[in-house]
Amino acid sequence: MDCKQARMTLCSLKYHETEVVSNNIVEARRHIKACRECMEFIDGERRFVTLVRDSAGKEDIPERLKSRILDMGKPKKKTFIGLYRGIAAAASIIVLLIVGYLVKTHKEDMSFLNTIVEEHVKFMPLPKTHIDSSNPEDVVRWFRGKVDFQASTITLKAILKGGRLCNIGKRKTALLFYEYGNVPLSLFIAKGQASYKLKTMKEVVVNGKKMSVGHIDEYTVVIWQDRGLAYHLVSELEVIALKEII
C-alpha cells in the first residue's frame, strides 16, 4: 500500500478509529507506522479534527461519502476482458520479438556464410598467406597470441599451404589454406558455436562427427563443431569428395 492509499483509508474513518478492522485498515496502519511523512500527516489531520469537533461539535461523516472514499483506497480489480486484452497484447509482443530474432539471426547467418565464401573466392587464385608453410607446427605457432583460442590444424587428406588472420562477423578467425589436387580449400576456424547455418543444409556424419552441408552459389560449405571451436570448410568440391578428405 502506498502513501496515498494509506492516508485516504485512515482519513475516511471517524476520528481514525472503527470497530470493524479490515485488512485494508491494518495495512494502512502498518504503513503509517513505518512512514514518517504519513505519520506527521495523520497527526495533523487528528489535530484538525479535534479543533473542528471542539468548536462546532461532533459531526459524523456521511456513510455514502465514507464508502466512496474507502472504495477509492482499494486496489481496482482486473476484469476478465482487461486481463484477456493484457494477455493478448503480451502474446503479440512475444511473437513479434521471436519473429524479429529469427529474421535477425537468419540475416546474420547469411552474412557470415556469404563472407567466408567471398573470402575463399578472393584468395582462391593465389592465397595471400600471412604464414606460408606446409608445416602444421609452424602455422599453429604463428597463430598463437593472435586469436583468443588454441588454433590447431586438422588432419585433412589435402596439402596445407599456409594461413592468415581474418575478422569475420566480429569474430577473430583463423583461415587455413589447403589444396587437394589442383582444387583449393579454405578452412575457417573460430571460437564459439557453429551457429551460422542455413535451413537448406543437411546433417551428415563423417568419421563419427555430426556436420552440416550446404551450398552457396557453386561452392560447398561444410560446418562442424569440435572442442569449443567452429569449423567452416569452403570448396568447389562436391560433398562426396569432401567426405573423403575430412
N, C-alpha and C positions, 0 to 999 in steps of 0.2 A: 504494500500500500504506500502511495506517495504522500507528500505533504498536503496537497490539495484535497485528496480524498479523506485523509485523517482529520483535517480541520473541519471540513464540511460535515463529517459524521458526528463529531463531538459537539459542534456548534448547533446542531439541529436538536439536541436533547435539552430537556427542561433543566436548566441550571447545570447542565452537563452530567446529570445523573438519571438513571432509569431503572425500573425494577426488572425489565427484560434485557438480558445481556446477550446480544447476538455475536456471532463470530466476527462480524464486521466491526462491532464496537470494541471487541477485545483486541483486534488487530490495530484499530485506531489508537487505543490507549497505549499499546505496546510501542507504536511508532512515536507517539508524543513523548513518552519517557526517554526515548533514545535520541530525540531530535531537540536540540537546544532552542532553535528558532521557533519550532512549533510550540514548545512549552511556554516560551515568552508570549507567543501569540494567544494561546489559550488563557494564560494568566490575565492578559489584558482584556480578553473577552469576559472573563469572570468578573473583573473589577467593574467593567461597564454594565454588566447585567445587574450587579449588586447596586450600583448607583441608580439605575433606572427603577429597580424594584423599590428602593428606599424612597425615591422621590415620587413615583407615580403608582406605586402599588404593584402587586403581583399580577401579571397577565400571561396566561398560557399561550403557547404557540399554537395556532390553528392546526388541527390534525391533518388537514389537506396539505398545508404548507410543509409540515413536518415530513409527511410521507413523500412529498415531491423532492425535498432536499435529500432524504435518505436514499431515494432511488438514484439521484444524481451521483451519490458517492459509491454506488455499487458498480462493479465492472459489468459492462454490457455483454450479454450472451450472444454468441455467434449463431446465426440462423443456419438452417441446413443449406439454404440457397447460397448464402455467403460462403459457407465452408466449401460447398461444391465448386463455386467460382474460384475460390482460392486454390483448391487442389488442381483444377483445370489449368489455371494460369501457371502454377508451378510446373505442371507436367509439360506445358507448352515450352516453357523456358528450358527445361531439361532436354527436350527433344531438339530444340534449336542449338543448344550447346554441343550435344552429341554430333549433330549433323555438321556443325561448324568445325568440330575437332576432326571428324573423318575427312572432310574436304581439305582442311589444312594439312593433315597427315599425308593424304594422297598426293597433294602438290609437292610436299617435301620429299616424298619417296621418288616421284618422277624427276624432281630437280636433281636429287643426288645421283640417281641412276643415269640420267642423261649426261650429267657432268663427268662421271667416270668413263662413259663411252666416248665422250668428246676428248677427254684426256688420252684415252687409248689411241684414238684416231690421230690426234695431234703428234704423238710421239712414235706412231707406228712405222713411218718410213725409215727414220733413223733415231732411235731412242736417245733423248738428251738426258744422260745419266748424271747424277751428282757423284755417284760412286761407280766406276767402271771396273767390274770384276766378276769372274765366274766362281770365285771362292766364297761360299756361304759365310764363313767366319769373318772375312773382310767386310762383307756387306752388313752383317749384324753389328759389327764393331762400329761401323760408320754411323749407323742409326742411333747408337747409344747416346742418350742425353738430348737427342733432337726430337724424340717423341716421348709421350708420357706413358709408355708401356714397353715391355720387353719384346722388341721386334725380333722375329726369327724367320728364317727361310723355311719353306716346307719342301718335302721331298716330292718333286714332280718329275715325271719322265720327260723332262724338257731341259734345255740348257739355260742356266742362269746367265744373264747378260749384265746385270747391274741393278741400280735402284736410284730413286730420287725422293725428296720430301715434298709432299703436297698438302694443301689445306682445302678440304672439300666438305662443304656443309658445316663449316665451323668446327671441323674435326681434323686434327693433325693425322695425316695418313701416310703410311709407308708404301710407296709404289715400287714393286719389283718387276723387272722386265725378264721375260723368258722367251725362248724360241723353240718351236717344235717343227723340225724340218725347215721350211722357209716361212713358216707362219708365226707371227709374233703373238705373245700372250701378255696381258697386263694383270698383275695381281695386286689389288688394293687391300691393305691391312690397316684397321683402325680399332681403337679401344671402344668397348661397349657392345650393345646388342645389334645384331644384324637385322634391324627393323625395316630397312628400306627394301620393300618387296612390292610386287605387282600382283593383282588378283589373277592375272593370266598365267602366273608362274605355277609350275608343277613341282610337287615334292618327290624327290628321288633319294635313294640310299646308295652311297658309294663308299666302299670299304668300311661299312658299319656306321657311317656318318649321314645324318639327315641333311639334305641340301635342297635348295630351291633353284629351279632352272627356268629361264625365260629368254625372250628375245626383244631387243630394241633395235629397230631398223634391221640390218642384216647381221647384227652381232649377237652372239650368245653370251648371256650373263649367268654365272653360277655363284650362288650365295650360300655360305655356311658359317656356323659359329663353333669356336673351339677355345676353351680356357679363357673366356672373357674377351676374346678378340673376334672381330667380324671380318670375314674374308669375302671379297668380291673379285671373281675372275672373269675377265672380258677377252673374247677372242672371236675370230671368224669361223673357227672350227665348230662342227656340229656337236650335239650333246654326246653322241656315241663315242666320238673321238676324244672328247674331254674326259669322259669317264675312264678311258684307258690311261690318260695322262695323270690324273689326280691320284 
